[in-house]
Amino acid sequence: MAKKPDELTDHDYDGIQEYDNDLPPWWTFLFYLTIIFGILYLLNYHVFGTGDSQLVEYQKEMARAEIAKAKFEASQGNVTLTFLEDAAALENGKKAYEANCIACHGINGEGGVGPNMTDNYWIHGNTIDDMVKVITYGVAEKGMIPWEKTLSKKQIVEVASYIHTMQGTNPANGKEPQGDLIE
């Protein structure tokens, strides 16, 4: 097939003229392919309804997640967290606290940037579950970072247990109470 000579169109914009060239075959093929895909998509999701909508896909994914969560919880058994009382665990908790927590909560838990850990006022609760949750996931709106990637689960429970031993120590320079009174 002989190549046809370049033809100028009759368009003239500020002295610039355009050539009337054919589109490359690959581009034309891709264009028609997208049209075919669009028609098939329309038929599949909107006309025949054989495909799931985004809402249905979301609901199915959430159902799968609930099943996976239930299986995981069943495999873990009924784990009940309790404050550790042995001296070695509390010493490990103290070391982890001193390495990571004193910048915000003070060396004696008196508070600084973070809340006072020695009084009976707690912002997020003072049970072992509450404390482990706050240490693990942090509280972004209060500036508390999550420690789940820095500390192991065992270290987090040790730190929570050590913080629990601080209650009622009332250091001299303690920060004013914050949160709810929990006795």
Buried (B, 14 or more C-beta within 10 A) or exposed (E): EEEEEEEEEEEEEEEEEEEEEEEEEEEEEEEEEEEEEEEEEEEEBEEEEEEEEEEEEEEEEEEEEEEEEEEEEEEEEEEEBEBBEEEEBBEBBBBBBEEBBBEBBBEBBBBBEBBBBBBBBBBBBBBBEBBBBBBBEBBEEBEBBBBEEEBEEEBBBBBBBBBBBBBEEEBEEBBEBBBEEEE
